[in-house]
């Protein structure tokens, strides 16, 4: 088997892999040497967050949360993207990659906005009828990323004295603090664009046999893409508090599908 050489990878895919790898390296250096969290600066924040900047819609694509996050995204980009770039040409592939990355961010932002609006409404409802039971339910429903040790002792004390107004005020203060924390969690990664690349591969080469790792069985590309899309939708609906932006993945696939259909209707072969 021939060795994979960097020079053999088409230029856009090759440069995207290099840039993403360098950005992770720079992130590590800045954080360890200077205490600068580049993920907070370049990651995508909710648009009502004080840390949001419009450029983050682009820069978050080139940021990753760790080595494994980077590896799986870049491996998928290399595996499927190099074939698309060879077929389409570099300019068309780059446009597709960026559009699907932006589309992923757009759908993710819309879903986060719906979630934040619902949480704010729940907090307002809690404020009208505060109780330790209501506080526990709201935390479990909307703030799963908060370590239970942070509020367990407070909640236990409130249960023992539920009518104490000091606990009510403290509960409202905690909820606002948790809401601010949730608003300032950045989204990073090229996953949305990579899922767009995966969709394009499945549409252009639907009957290509892929070998799954777990379980190790062959599957046609079109069924792999459909299955992955259904899985992401199910996870997005059932696990909204997870650290994985499932609707960003779906956004990349959705905008990829729209762009492919648009190109087909316009016969845009001039790229």
C-alpha beads as a LAMMPS data file, in Angstrom:
LAMMPS data file: protein, C-alpha beads

271 atoms
270 bonds

1 atom types
1 bond types

-500.0 500.0 xlo xhi
-500.0 500.0 ylo yhi
-500.0 500.0 zlo zhi

Masses

1 110.0

Atoms # bond

1 1 1 0.000 0.000 0.000
2 1 1 1.393 3.383 -1.016
3 1 1 2.145 5.919 1.675
4 1 1 -0.136 8.957 1.855
5 1 1 1.814 12.093 0.978
6 1 1 0.598 15.582 1.829
7 1 1 1.428 16.736 -1.701
8 1 1 -0.969 14.143 -3.128
9 1 1 -3.974 15.694 -1.326
10 1 1 -5.887 18.311 -3.370
11 1 1 -4.933 21.879 -2.356
12 1 1 -8.099 23.029 -0.581
13 1 1 -8.454 19.888 1.524
14 1 1 -4.709 19.920 2.235
15 1 1 -4.733 23.582 3.317
16 1 1 -7.873 23.143 5.431
17 1 1 -6.223 20.265 7.295
18 1 1 -3.035 22.291 7.817
19 1 1 -4.895 25.404 8.996
20 1 1 -7.070 23.471 11.436
21 1 1 -4.062 21.624 12.854
22 1 1 -2.100 24.869 13.223
23 1 1 -5.034 26.592 14.937
24 1 1 -5.224 23.828 17.535
25 1 1 -1.474 24.121 18.116
26 1 1 -1.717 27.917 18.465
27 1 1 -4.638 27.473 20.871
28 1 1 -2.551 25.204 23.097
29 1 1 0.454 27.545 23.027
30 1 1 -1.546 30.691 23.822
31 1 1 -3.451 29.014 26.638
32 1 1 -0.422 27.414 28.294
33 1 1 2.035 30.266 27.773
34 1 1 -0.176 33.338 28.139
35 1 1 -3.498 32.141 29.568
36 1 1 -5.366 33.262 26.433
37 1 1 -8.400 31.142 25.554
38 1 1 -8.529 31.375 21.759
39 1 1 -11.593 29.133 21.713
40 1 1 -13.546 31.816 23.580
41 1 1 -12.365 34.484 21.147
42 1 1 -12.850 32.640 17.844
43 1 1 -15.533 30.099 18.821
44 1 1 -19.132 30.875 17.896
45 1 1 -21.182 32.393 20.715
46 1 1 -24.916 32.921 20.988
47 1 1 -25.684 36.276 19.371
48 1 1 -27.030 37.746 22.637
49 1 1 -23.836 36.870 24.486
50 1 1 -21.498 39.730 25.345
51 1 1 -18.707 37.623 23.829
52 1 1 -20.356 37.318 20.398
53 1 1 -18.722 38.808 17.308
54 1 1 -19.958 38.299 13.724
55 1 1 -16.568 37.016 12.535
56 1 1 -17.081 33.962 14.751
57 1 1 -19.463 32.513 12.153
58 1 1 -16.346 31.869 10.043
59 1 1 -13.553 31.466 12.598
60 1 1 -15.323 28.753 14.626
61 1 1 -14.941 26.401 11.645
62 1 1 -11.165 26.375 12.148
63 1 1 -11.215 25.793 15.906
64 1 1 -11.431 22.432 17.682
65 1 1 -11.931 21.281 21.236
66 1 1 -9.081 18.786 21.294
67 1 1 -6.912 16.384 19.332
68 1 1 -9.565 13.688 18.841
69 1 1 -12.154 16.259 17.740
70 1 1 -9.659 17.559 15.179
71 1 1 -8.586 14.075 14.062
72 1 1 -12.059 12.735 13.290
73 1 1 -13.098 15.889 11.429
74 1 1 -9.918 16.064 9.384
75 1 1 -9.938 12.339 8.673
76 1 1 -13.485 12.587 7.290
77 1 1 -12.529 15.710 5.327
78 1 1 -9.558 13.881 3.822
79 1 1 -11.522 10.696 3.140
80 1 1 -14.496 12.298 1.369
81 1 1 -13.396 15.853 0.591
82 1 1 -10.405 14.961 -1.572
83 1 1 -12.678 12.992 -3.894
84 1 1 -15.180 15.852 -4.170
85 1 1 -12.414 18.388 -4.807
86 1 1 -10.946 16.164 -7.514
87 1 1 -14.351 15.905 -9.222
88 1 1 -15.505 19.496 -8.727
89 1 1 -12.282 21.449 -8.748
90 1 1 -10.836 23.467 -5.897
91 1 1 -12.934 26.636 -6.220
92 1 1 -16.269 24.862 -6.252
93 1 1 -15.287 22.612 -3.355
94 1 1 -14.101 25.577 -1.259
95 1 1 -17.378 27.427 -1.876
96 1 1 -19.316 24.328 -0.872
97 1 1 -17.264 23.837 2.297
98 1 1 -17.705 27.440 3.456
99 1 1 -21.425 27.577 2.612
100 1 1 -22.139 24.376 4.533
101 1 1 -20.039 25.632 7.462
102 1 1 -22.020 28.886 7.559
103 1 1 -25.287 26.992 7.118
104 1 1 -24.408 24.750 10.034
105 1 1 -23.765 27.814 12.192
106 1 1 -27.048 29.400 11.074
107 1 1 -29.223 26.403 12.014
108 1 1 -27.291 25.900 15.254
109 1 1 -27.838 29.566 16.180
110 1 1 -31.560 29.288 15.438
111 1 1 -31.931 26.191 17.625
112 1 1 -29.884 27.768 20.441
113 1 1 -32.121 30.838 20.252
114 1 1 -35.212 28.669 20.665
115 1 1 -33.617 26.903 23.617
116 1 1 -32.523 30.147 25.286
117 1 1 -35.953 31.695 24.834
118 1 1 -37.562 28.645 26.427
119 1 1 -35.110 28.731 29.350
120 1 1 -35.715 32.439 29.966
121 1 1 -39.480 31.827 29.964
122 1 1 -39.009 28.977 32.438
123 1 1 -36.888 31.179 34.708
124 1 1 -39.561 33.887 34.627
125 1 1 -42.235 31.312 35.473
126 1 1 -40.092 30.020 38.334
127 1 1 -39.655 33.551 39.658
128 1 1 -43.444 33.899 39.940
129 1 1 -43.806 30.705 41.996
130 1 1 -40.365 29.849 43.425
131 1 1 -39.845 26.559 45.228
132 1 1 -36.982 24.111 45.764
133 1 1 -38.875 21.528 43.687
134 1 1 -39.226 23.998 40.815
135 1 1 -35.554 24.925 41.074
136 1 1 -34.485 21.266 40.890
137 1 1 -36.721 20.586 37.877
138 1 1 -35.455 23.665 36.030
139 1 1 -31.816 22.791 36.674
140 1 1 -32.302 19.191 35.518
141 1 1 -34.155 20.297 32.382
142 1 1 -32.078 23.251 31.201
143 1 1 -28.652 23.284 32.867
144 1 1 -27.291 19.763 32.532
145 1 1 -23.775 21.142 31.986
146 1 1 -23.703 22.468 35.565
147 1 1 -21.935 20.179 38.043
148 1 1 -24.544 19.079 40.661
149 1 1 -21.983 19.673 43.403
150 1 1 -22.307 23.373 42.648
151 1 1 -25.903 23.571 43.898
152 1 1 -26.556 20.302 45.790
153 1 1 -25.805 21.709 49.250
154 1 1 -27.831 24.861 48.556
155 1 1 -30.813 22.865 47.343
156 1 1 -30.672 20.540 50.358
157 1 1 -30.694 23.528 52.712
158 1 1 -33.610 25.099 50.853
159 1 1 -35.647 21.898 51.077
160 1 1 -35.240 22.028 54.862
161 1 1 -36.501 25.637 54.981
162 1 1 -38.609 26.211 51.834
163 1 1 -40.257 29.482 52.934
164 1 1 -37.030 31.340 53.690
165 1 1 -36.926 34.364 51.314
166 1 1 -33.121 34.346 51.366
167 1 1 -33.115 31.038 49.532
168 1 1 -35.541 32.368 46.942
169 1 1 -33.276 35.315 46.184
170 1 1 -30.214 33.079 46.071
171 1 1 -31.982 30.677 43.692
172 1 1 -32.812 33.491 41.265
173 1 1 -29.222 34.703 41.422
174 1 1 -27.901 31.207 40.702
175 1 1 -30.243 30.742 37.741
176 1 1 -29.137 34.035 36.200
177 1 1 -25.516 33.017 36.713
178 1 1 -26.139 29.645 35.046
179 1 1 -27.947 31.352 32.169
180 1 1 -24.991 33.694 31.645
181 1 1 -22.629 30.700 31.724
182 1 1 -24.712 28.833 29.151
183 1 1 -24.858 31.854 26.838
184 1 1 -21.068 32.102 26.862
185 1 1 -20.306 28.497 25.865
186 1 1 -18.604 28.681 22.445
187 1 1 -19.232 26.271 19.591
188 1 1 -16.124 25.158 17.705
189 1 1 -15.274 22.757 14.922
190 1 1 -15.575 22.027 11.231
191 1 1 -18.125 19.269 11.891
192 1 1 -21.010 21.082 10.191
193 1 1 -19.043 21.586 6.984
194 1 1 -17.709 18.022 7.188
195 1 1 -21.258 16.691 7.427
196 1 1 -22.043 18.747 4.340
197 1 1 -19.110 17.060 2.600
198 1 1 -20.413 13.669 3.706
199 1 1 -23.854 14.448 2.279
200 1 1 -22.365 15.527 -1.059
201 1 1 -20.351 12.315 -1.286
202 1 1 -23.480 10.277 -0.588
203 1 1 -25.430 12.128 -3.281
204 1 1 -22.700 11.991 -5.923
205 1 1 -21.582 8.420 -5.203
206 1 1 -24.661 6.829 -3.608
207 1 1 -23.730 3.215 -4.312
208 1 1 -20.106 3.385 -3.203
209 1 1 -19.431 0.769 -0.538
210 1 1 -18.121 2.114 2.778
211 1 1 -16.764 -0.070 5.547
212 1 1 -18.015 0.809 9.007
213 1 1 -15.698 0.464 11.983
214 1 1 -18.392 -0.435 14.499
215 1 1 -19.767 -2.845 13.449
216 1 1 -17.281 -3.761 10.685
217 1 1 -19.792 -4.228 7.895
218 1 1 -20.049 -2.708 4.396
219 1 1 -22.782 -0.179 3.671
220 1 1 -23.651 1.927 0.641
221 1 1 -22.847 5.631 0.977
222 1 1 -26.475 6.714 0.520
223 1 1 -27.679 4.553 3.405
224 1 1 -24.769 5.669 5.570
225 1 1 -25.658 9.332 5.006
226 1 1 -29.372 8.791 5.609
227 1 1 -28.678 6.794 8.767
228 1 1 -26.259 9.384 10.090
229 1 1 -28.751 12.176 9.399
230 1 1 -31.549 10.362 11.217
231 1 1 -29.237 9.629 14.145
232 1 1 -28.187 13.286 14.418
233 1 1 -31.832 14.411 14.362
234 1 1 -32.760 11.937 17.088
235 1 1 -29.794 12.937 19.254
236 1 1 -30.506 16.621 18.710
237 1 1 -34.114 16.219 19.853
238 1 1 -33.452 13.878 22.770
239 1 1 -30.144 15.263 24.086
240 1 1 -30.322 19.049 23.748
241 1 1 -27.933 19.597 26.664
242 1 1 -25.048 17.530 25.284
243 1 1 -21.693 19.013 24.304
244 1 1 -22.232 17.997 20.660
245 1 1 -23.915 20.471 18.284
246 1 1 -26.154 17.960 16.522
247 1 1 -28.206 20.611 14.744
248 1 1 -25.019 22.174 13.383
249 1 1 -24.308 18.801 11.759
250 1 1 -27.816 18.744 10.336
251 1 1 -27.421 22.353 9.197
252 1 1 -24.340 21.424 7.193
253 1 1 -26.239 18.598 5.529
254 1 1 -29.328 20.752 4.893
255 1 1 -27.451 23.642 3.317
256 1 1 -25.305 21.196 1.360
257 1 1 -28.445 19.600 -0.066
258 1 1 -29.887 23.007 -0.989
259 1 1 -26.648 24.137 -2.655
260 1 1 -26.312 20.905 -4.641
261 1 1 -29.894 21.237 -5.880
262 1 1 -29.274 24.885 -6.782
263 1 1 -26.134 24.036 -8.736
264 1 1 -27.967 21.267 -10.527
265 1 1 -30.819 23.580 -11.520
266 1 1 -28.416 26.285 -12.725
267 1 1 -25.943 23.811 -14.239
268 1 1 -23.134 25.811 -12.647
269 1 1 -20.214 23.993 -14.182
270 1 1 -18.143 27.160 -14.601
271 1 1 -16.395 26.680 -11.262

Bonds

1 1 1 2
2 1 2 3
3 1 3 4
4 1 4 5
5 1 5 6
6 1 6 7
7 1 7 8
8 1 8 9
9 1 9 10
10 1 10 11
11 1 11 12
12 1 12 13
13 1 13 14
14 1 14 15
15 1 15 16
16 1 16 17
17 1 17 18
18 1 18 19
19 1 19 20
20 1 20 21
21 1 21 22
22 1 22 23
23 1 23 24
24 1 24 25
25 1 25 26
26 1 26 27
27 1 27 28
28 1 28 29
29 1 29 30
30 1 30 31
31 1 31 32
32 1 32 33
33 1 33 34
34 1 34 35
35 1 35 36
36 1 36 37
37 1 37 38
38 1 38 39
39 1 39 40
40 1 40 41
41 1 41 42
42 1 42 43
43 1 43 44
44 1 44 45
45 1 45 46
46 1 46 47
47 1 47 48
48 1 48 49
49 1 49 50
50 1 50 51
51 1 51 52
52 1 52 53
53 1 53 54
54 1 54 55
55 1 55 56
56 1 56 57
57 1 57 58
58 1 58 59
59 1 59 60
60 1 60 61
61 1 61 62
62 1 62 63
63 1 63 64
64 1 64 65
65 1 65 66
66 1 66 67
67 1 67 68
68 1 68 69
69 1 69 70
70 1 70 71
71 1 71 72
72 1 72 73
73 1 73 74
74 1 74 75
75 1 75 76
76 1 76 77
77 1 77 78
78 1 78 79
79 1 79 80
80 1 80 81
81 1 81 82
82 1 82 83
83 1 83 84
84 1 84 85
85 1 85 86
86 1 86 87
87 1 87 88
88 1 88 89
89 1 89 90
90 1 90 91
91 1 91 92
92 1 92 93
93 1 93 94
94 1 94 95
95 1 95 96
96 1 96 97
97 1 97 98
98 1 98 99
99 1 99 100
100 1 100 101
101 1 101 102
102 1 102 103
103 1 103 104
104 1 104 105
105 1 105 106
106 1 106 107
107 1 107 108
108 1 108 109
109 1 109 110
110 1 110 111
111 1 111 112
112 1 112 113
113 1 113 114
114 1 114 115
115 1 115 116
116 1 116 117
117 1 117 118
118 1 118 119
119 1 119 120
120 1 120 121
121 1 121 122
122 1 122 123
123 1 123 124
124 1 124 125
125 1 125 126
126 1 126 127
127 1 127 128
128 1 128 129
129 1 129 130
130 1 130 131
131 1 131 132
132 1 132 133
133 1 133 134
134 1 134 135
135 1 135 136
136 1 136 137
137 1 137 138
138 1 138 139
139 1 139 140
140 1 140 141
141 1 141 142
142 1 142 143
143 1 143 144
144 1 144 145
145 1 145 146
146 1 146 147
147 1 147 148
148 1 148 149
149 1 149 150
150 1 150 151
151 1 151 152
152 1 152 153
153 1 153 154
154 1 154 155
155 1 155 156
156 1 156 157
157 1 157 158
158 1 158 159
159 1 159 160
160 1 160 161
161 1 161 162
162 1 162 163
163 1 163 164
164 1 164 165
165 1 165 166
166 1 166 167
167 1 167 168
168 1 168 169
169 1 169 170
170 1 170 171
171 1 171 172
172 1 172 173
173 1 173 174
174 1 174 175
175 1 175 176
176 1 176 177
177 1 177 178
178 1 178 179
179 1 179 180
180 1 180 181
181 1 181 182
182 1 182 183
183 1 183 184
184 1 184 185
185 1 185 186
186 1 186 187
187 1 187 188
188 1 188 189
189 1 189 190
190 1 190 191
191 1 191 192
192 1 192 193
193 1 193 194
194 1 194 195
195 1 195 196
196 1 196 197
197 1 197 198
198 1 198 199
199 1 199 200
200 1 200 201
201 1 201 202
202 1 202 203
203 1 203 204
204 1 204 205
205 1 205 206
206 1 206 207
207 1 207 208
208 1 208 209
209 1 209 210
210 1 210 211
211 1 211 212
212 1 212 213
213 1 213 214
214 1 214 215
215 1 215 216
216 1 216 217
217 1 217 218
218 1 218 219
219 1 219 220
220 1 220 221
221 1 221 222
222 1 222 223
223 1 223 224
224 1 224 225
225 1 225 226
226 1 226 227
227 1 227 228
228 1 228 229
229 1 229 230
230 1 230 231
231 1 231 232
232 1 232 233
233 1 233 234
234 1 234 235
235 1 235 236
236 1 236 237
237 1 237 238
238 1 238 239
239 1 239 240
240 1 240 241
241 1 241 242
242 1 242 243
243 1 243 244
244 1 244 245
245 1 245 246
246 1 246 247
247 1 247 248
248 1 248 249
249 1 249 250
250 1 250 251
251 1 251 252
252 1 252 253
253 1 253 254
254 1 254 255
255 1 255 256
256 1 256 257
257 1 257 258
258 1 258 259
259 1 259 260
260 1 260 261
261 1 261 262
262 1 262 263
263 1 263 264
264 1 264 265
265 1 265 266
266 1 266 267
267 1 267 268
268 1 268 269
269 1 269 270
270 1 270 271
